[in-house]
Amino acid sequence: MTSIESQTTSHLLDQQTLAEFIQHAGEIEHPREMIIDVLRAIQSHHGWVPDEGVELTASILGLTPIEVEEIATFYDKIFRRPVGRFVIHLCDSVCCWVRGADEIAAYLKKVLDIEFGQTTADGLFTLLPSCCLGCCGIAPAVMIRQEFFGPLTPEKVDELITSLRKEALA
Amino acid sequence: MITLTADIVRSTNKKLTMPTLTIDNQTITVPEGKTILEAAEALGIVVPHFCYHKDLGAVGSCRMCAVTVHTGPMPGLKMACLIPVEEGMVVTTGDDASATFRERVGEWLMLNHPHDCPVCDEGGECQLQEMTISSGHGIRRYKGDKGTYTNQDLGPYVAQEMNRCIQCYRCARTYKDYCGGRDFGVMGSRNRVFFGRFKDGMLESDFSGNLVDVCPTGVFTDRTFRFKSRSWDLEQADSVCPHCAVGCATIPGGRLRELQRVCSGDNPQVNASFICDRGRFGSGYASHPERPRQARHKDQNISVEDALTLLESQIRTAVQQHGPEAVLLLGSDRASLETNWLLQRTAKHFGCRVPVLNAHARRHQTAQIAAFDFSDRLASLEDVRNSDLVLVFGVDPLAEAPLLALALRQMVRKQGRVLLYDPRPVELPCEFDHQAFSPAGLQELLENGGVEGRHLRDLLGQAQRPVIVAGADLLGPLGLQSLHAWASGASNAERSCQVYPVLAGANSFGTALLSLPEQDDLLTRLESGKVKALICVETDPLLEAPHGERFSAALAQVDNLVVMDYLPTPLSTNAGLFIPTCPPVEDSGTFINNEGRLRRFRQVIKPGLSLARTGAGEHPSREFTLITPGGDPLPAALVLQRLIRQEQELSELHRHLAEDQPRLKELPTITPGAPGKRVKPAVTRPQKTDKLPEQPAGTFQLVVSPARYGSDLFSRFAAKLAPRLTSTRLYLHPDDLFERGLKDGEKAVVETDFGSFRLTVASRPGMAAGCALVENNGDCPQLIPGAGLSYCHIAPGGADE
């Protein structure tokens, strides 16, 4: 285990965030409860959480890497592998399913030319199935960057993909 | 009707109720709080289960133990491991609903399990096989592919085959929860769950081998035993681990004259169902390539019979010509109770003076305090596990008594508190308060106490089930006597303050119990010049007692050095007359552990060169003969009996021993594999204790600690433990290091009473200032723990050549 003091810079977090985490970890009784916060900060800074990200989190919180990895690998919203710029979480729970999520899934795979878990060659899109997103009112739905889109039809999917492509070019 | 008695009835006010229930038309009365599964087990009804484990508890995750409860407000299918028994409960285990449920669970657990049983090392002792068959599942209906995983390299001891995993979580519950390991865990979710490390590498816990025992299928197997034998081909027997004085139950397994593996046995009072890696993987001493297997007189190989004839005449001549002092018999704390007692009988038989049973005089003296003064208040490890306050003085549990560390963890998990006072930077697999006191500071704390001592004694007085753990090596006779006063002071009419002494050898307690007080030690007797023949039985004072140079010098005056041993020690090699004996796995006998518990072990294998060696990897020789190569060694107890021409069955011997030693009255009734009984308490004997030496200016207090691996002679001669060995360092507190102008990694010369050593220094912030810590192992065999308080000078040792 690396000691908490030894880590002052990292390419995975900006220096201020890192310093804040270290300070906060020293103040609370169970630094373990900050695992997800640190992992998410690393993910938003770096795009995904590499092995060094798990080790960094462990050293900030005084844990062993496996204790962080257990959490990191449990949640499908923490990425332990590189992902595209836009991660499309397509809900596969019951409301979305009865409202045609399977068709939307097939359409997304066709237009992006990828399977679930893959990233487009241009590095823009990653397609992932997700458990219930909690927005059954707009089923079938996807979540991209914490934003919900639905109810989806193939036309709306086209629109969405086009606007995201445009954003990427800007 | 059967009644299951409460094993622990501790609540004083609350009366324990004993509900009576009916399972499969049989009635049983069990203590409140027991589960249906435990009640069924007591009736001999097997309810299939995976995730429930006696010492890990129940989590109800595998769904295998379904039974039907017919009574109460919510009748129906229940998990037997989770439901506490109730008065008047009616349960069936074989009804259609539960049987079908269990069959489906069996089918579901087998969805991903490969059919590689013919090549799986677990075959023959696989709980998954047994439970699948007992669940009734046979025909696979699922047509999909099986899940596959990439395995990790978990180091030289534990092999992983994740495809076989059925997600019962026993490994994680053992490694993390019970043993406190922090480098192994559960990753992923749902059908991708993976049990392993963050990255490939050796499992770090000193209890990692328990994964092998608890895994109900072949995910974790003993890598050192892989593909060596099928479990049903092994010769196995209930044994006792000889590596330390805890006395854990083990089940060693051997085949083709080779000790191939060691599994944990089960002793609810001692180790529960777990052992440490030193005991599990440290078995190589029995088939060490240099193990002496041939009787030898000077340079001539002779038969054991001839050696015995020669020895008899040597003893008789010496006694006749020079009197009873001329023959000195030396016993050992790694030799069995029977062997040590027979040594006393041998002395009587030939008219020699009483034997010395332990070459290490100070260890022997402290063991005597444990065996006599503490005998009415000795705690078992189960008492430690159930305690609410444990004060540990002068013990590094992971080095001196690993299972004690696990016991402390269990009491901390139950909200108990551990306060530890020791100069070393002690690590434990649980939360504890460590105060780094120097050895002299520790003696002062125990003697006068001051504010801190008063506070601790108050804590002891207030605790409900207090236990003091006393390190014999570090505290010595003086410290142990102070602690005796503490324990008496903290006891009251309702409960006694118990003590768990940590002694050095598997049979330290036994040798102490057999010995007379106020007896001259080995060096005093040797240096008197009267000893003409020294007979060392399973001991090498050069490796097992301090002042090796004094011993060597005194040895020069001895005409005959006779050694009986099974380890290739320097003394075995230099003996004038050598007789090969057997380690505990090749012998049946008794050890008495730290808590005065008689622990019987039974012979597992017969002595002989393993087929792997005689065949040199090929088919063994096709010559047919009745002689076993390397089969000469005899158990030391048998050697001694032949020497005095009184061969007896073990049971007969035990009867005589119990008559001779009233405290061992229970000995004839104890069987191997049973928890074992305590020796009878004794009256306190007067002990003289030496005053502590004054500290010369500019010196450090020398602390010699056993290394976790390679300090006891068994593990020193066990090749499998090599990956865990550490090299010897001179550990100093960072302030001391700075003050002496030394830096981490530099050499220093440390001048001790036992010689001068040039060692690499290392800084250890967690240790007591003013102390110099050196670990005893094969690298540094001259410094022996338990030699008493002494001082050393430290000087820079210059650069490496």
Interface residues (C-beta under 8 A of the other chain):
Chain A: D51 V54 L63 T64 P65 I66 E67 E69 E70 T73 F74 D76
Chain B: R182 D183 F184 G185 V186 M187 G188 S189 F194 R197 F198 K199
